[in-house]
């Protein structure tokens, strides 16, 4: 398990956490080749940018796709308190997208 509780910026390359990645801080995927390899990404903080997460994502924090494409290769569950904002970017989910009770999706972009 890997926990990010500060600022983590990935411009190119791969960060690997084979079983689980917990974000309670801020993760910025700052380029199309930025990638996080994990089975489960648990976002309680801020996730933004363009790049790829190779596992499933559970969101109770904030996800922002401001430009380019943010790809999730598994299921995305936007849970209570979770906010997904599209500010001109594209969010691609390879599996299923669940916007659960009190989850919110806002903005202008492509989902």
C-alpha positions in Angstrom: 0.0 0.0 0.0 1.1 3.5 -0.8 -0.3 6.6 0.9 0.0 10.1 -0.5 -0.9 12.8 2.1 1.0 15.7 0.6 1.5 16.8 -3.0 2.5 14.2 -5.6 3.1 15.4 -9.1 3.8 12.9 -11.9 4.8 14.4 -15.2 6.0 11.3 -17.0 6.5 7.7 -15.9 4.9 5.3 -13.6 4.2 5.2 -9.8 3.4 1.6 -8.7 1.4 0.5 -5.7 0.4 -3.1 -6.6 -2.5 -3.6 -4.2 -3.6 -0.1 -3.1 -3.0 3.6 -3.4 -4.6 5.9 -0.9 -4.7 9.6 -1.6 -5.5 12.0 1.3 -3.5 14.9 -0.2 -3.2 16.1 -3.8 -2.1 14.0 -6.8 -1.5 15.8 -10.1 -1.1 13.7 -13.2 0.7 16.4 -15.3 1.1 14.7 -18.6 -0.4 12.1 -21.0 2.2 9.5 -20.1 1.8 10.0 -16.3 0.5 6.8 -14.8 -0.4 5.1 -11.5 -0.4 1.3 -11.5 -2.5 -0.1 -8.7 -5.5 -2.5 -8.3 -7.4 0.0 -6.1 -7.0 3.8 -5.9 -8.9 5.4 -3.0 -9.2 9.1 -3.4 -10.1 11.1 -0.3 -8.2 14.2 -1.5 -7.7 15.9 -4.8 -6.8 14.1 -8.1 -6.3 16.2 -11.2 -4.8 16.3 -14.6 -4.3 14.0 -17.5 -2.8 10.5 -17.5 -3.9 7.1 -16.4 -4.9 5.1 -13.4 -4.7 1.4 -14.2 -7.0 0.1 -11.5 -10.4 0.8 -10.0 -11.0 4.2 -8.3 -13.2 5.0 -5.3 -13.8 8.7 -4.9 -15.0 10.7 -1.8 -12.7 13.6 -2.7 -12.3 15.7 -5.8 -11.4 14.7 -9.3 -10.7 17.4 -11.9 -10.1 16.8 -15.6 -9.0 20.3 -16.7 -7.6 19.4 -20.1 -6.4 16.4 -22.0 -7.7 12.9 -21.0 -7.8 11.3 -17.5 -8.3 7.6 -18.0 -9.4 5.1 -15.4 -8.8 1.5 -16.5 -11.3 0.0 -14.0 -14.5 0.9 -12.3 -15.0 4.5 -11.0 -17.3 4.8 -7.9 -18.1 8.4 -7.1 -19.4 8.1 -3.5 -21.1 10.4 -1.1 -19.2 13.7 -0.9 -17.3 12.9 -4.1 -17.0 15.6 -6.8 -16.0 15.1 -10.4 -15.4 18.3 -12.3 -14.8 18.4 -16.0 -13.3 21.8 -17.0 -12.8 21.2 -20.7 -11.1 17.8 -20.3 -12.1 14.2 -20.9 -12.7 11.5 -18.3 -12.6 8.0 -19.7 -13.6 5.0 -17.6 -12.9 1.6 -19.2 -15.3 -0.3 -17.0 -18.4 1.1 -15.2 -19.0 4.5 -13.7 -21.2 4.6 -10.6 -22.3 8.0 -9.4 -23.7 7.0 -6.0 -26.1 8.9 -3.7 -24.7 12.4 -3.0 -21.9 12.1 -5.5 -21.8 15.0 -7.9 -20.5 15.4 -11.5 -20.2 19.0 -12.8 -18.7 21.0 -15.7 -18.1 21.1 -19.3 -16.1 18.3 -20.9 -16.5 14.7 -22.1 -17.4 11.8 -19.9 
